[in-house]
Amino acid sequence: MTDDERAIRQLIDTWLAASKAGDTATVLSLVTDDVIFMVPGQKPFGKAAFMAASEGQKNISIDGKSEILELQVLGDWAFLRSHLDISLTPKDGSAPPMRLAGNTMTILRKETDGRWLLARDANLLVPQSVPQS
């Protein structure tokens, strides 16, 4: 595994840990200013809309895992294909947990300072049934 591949895998791990901790600032530090997110049923959106949506999720606990299925580094650009499985649970117990899972396609860009940042993300997560305890 190359240093670039390790750095990209670390970015994904940091994203998941920051999401779980509710650390929006760290998540936002992992994306380019011109990032574009694509999700089912919505028009593509950028960093400001992502930040606003994240602020609206302050009362939701997020947990998840990502399995990288393919990672290719092509100079200062890279792409990864992964399977993401997340659960969203209202902290106040006002609703049952929601589980989303599916495939993602992510494009990353290596910045002039050497950091890899997420530049484009197509997220195909769909609701899954949540097992009853």
C-alpha positions as CSV (number, residue, x, y, z in Angstrom):
1,M,0.0,0.0,0.0
2,T,1.3,3.4,-0.9
3,D,1.5,6.5,1.3
4,D,-1.3,8.1,-0.7
5,E,-3.5,5.0,-0.2
6,R,-2.8,5.0,3.5
7,A,-3.6,8.7,3.7
8,I,-6.9,8.2,1.9
9,R,-7.9,5.3,4.1
10,Q,-7.1,7.5,7.1
11,L,-9.3,10.2,5.7
12,I,-12.2,7.8,5.6
13,D,-11.5,6.6,9.1
14,T,-11.3,10.2,10.4
15,W,-14.6,11.1,8.6
16,L,-16.4,8.1,10.3
17,A,-15.0,8.9,13.7
18,A,-15.8,12.6,13.4
19,S,-19.3,11.8,12.3
20,K,-19.8,9.5,15.2
21,A,-18.5,12.2,17.6
22,G,-20.7,14.9,16.0
23,D,-17.6,16.8,15.1
24,T,-18.8,18.7,12.0
25,A,-15.7,21.0,11.9
26,T,-13.5,18.0,11.4
27,V,-15.7,16.5,8.7
28,L,-15.8,19.9,6.9
29,S,-12.0,20.0,7.0
30,L,-11.9,16.8,4.9
31,V,-13.6,18.3,1.9
32,T,-12.6,20.8,-0.7
33,D,-14.3,24.2,-0.9
34,D,-15.8,23.3,-4.3
35,V,-17.0,19.8,-3.1
36,I,-20.1,18.4,-4.7
37,F,-22.3,15.8,-3.1
38,M,-24.9,13.7,-5.0
39,V,-27.5,11.8,-3.2
40,P,-30.8,10.1,-4.4
41,G,-33.8,12.4,-4.7
42,Q,-31.9,15.7,-4.4
43,K,-30.0,18.1,-6.7
44,P,-26.3,18.1,-6.3
45,F,-25.2,20.3,-3.4
46,G,-21.9,21.8,-2.1
47,K,-20.1,22.6,1.2
48,A,-22.5,25.2,2.5
49,A,-25.6,23.0,2.1
50,F,-23.7,20.0,3.6
51,M,-22.8,22.2,6.6
52,A,-26.4,23.3,7.0
53,A,-27.7,19.7,6.9
54,S,-25.0,18.7,9.4
55,E,-26.1,21.4,11.8
56,G,-29.7,20.1,11.5
57,Q,-28.5,16.7,12.7
58,K,-27.1,17.8,16.0
59,N,-29.7,15.7,17.9
60,I,-28.9,12.6,15.9
61,S,-26.3,10.0,16.8
62,I,-24.5,8.7,13.8
63,D,-22.6,5.4,13.6
64,G,-21.4,3.5,10.7
65,K,-18.8,1.6,8.8
66,S,-17.3,1.8,5.4
67,E,-15.8,-1.0,3.3
68,I,-13.5,0.3,0.6
69,L,-14.0,-2.0,-2.4
70,E,-11.7,-0.3,-4.8
71,L,-9.1,2.5,-4.5
72,Q,-7.1,4.0,-7.4
73,V,-4.7,6.8,-7.1
74,L,-4.0,8.7,-10.4
75,G,-1.5,11.4,-9.7
76,D,-3.2,14.2,-7.7
77,W,-6.6,12.6,-8.1
78,A,-8.0,9.4,-6.7
79,F,-11.3,7.6,-6.7
80,L,-12.7,5.0,-4.3
81,R,-15.7,2.8,-4.5
82,S,-17.1,1.7,-1.2
83,H,-20.0,0.2,0.6
84,L,-21.3,2.4,3.5
85,D,-23.7,1.2,6.3
86,I,-24.8,3.9,8.8
87,S,-27.4,4.2,11.5
88,L,-29.0,7.4,12.6
89,T,-30.6,7.5,16.1
90,P,-32.4,10.5,17.6
91,K,-30.6,11.2,20.9
92,D,-34.0,12.0,22.6
93,G,-35.5,8.6,21.6
94,S,-38.3,10.4,19.7
95,A,-38.1,8.0,16.8
96,P,-36.7,4.6,16.1
97,P,-33.2,4.3,14.6
98,M,-32.9,4.5,10.8
99,R,-30.4,2.4,8.9
100,L,-29.1,3.4,5.5
101,A,-26.7,1.4,3.4
102,G,-25.4,1.3,-0.2
103,N,-22.6,2.1,-2.5
104,T,-20.6,5.3,-2.9
105,M,-18.3,6.6,-5.5
106,T,-15.9,9.2,-4.2
107,I,-13.3,11.4,-6.0
108,L,-10.5,12.9,-4.0
109,R,-7.9,15.6,-4.8
110,K,-4.5,16.0,-3.4
111,E,-4.0,19.6,-2.3
112,T,-0.8,21.6,-2.7
113,D,0.0,21.0,1.0
114,G,-0.1,17.2,0.4
115,R,-3.5,16.5,2.1
116,W,-6.1,14.4,0.3
117,L,-9.6,15.9,0.4
118,L,-12.9,14.7,-0.8
119,A,-13.9,16.6,-3.9
120,R,-17.0,14.7,-5.3
121,D,-19.2,12.1,-3.7
122,A,-22.0,10.1,-5.1
123,N,-23.8,8.4,-2.3
124,L,-26.4,5.8,-3.2
125,L,-27.6,4.9,0.4
126,V,-31.1,3.7,0.8
127,P,-33.1,2.8,3.9
128,Q,-32.7,-0.7,5.3
129,S,-34.8,-2.5,7.8
130,V,-33.6,-2.2,11.4
131,P,-33.6,-5.4,13.4
132,Q,-35.9,-5.2,16.4
133,S,-34.2,-5.9,19.8
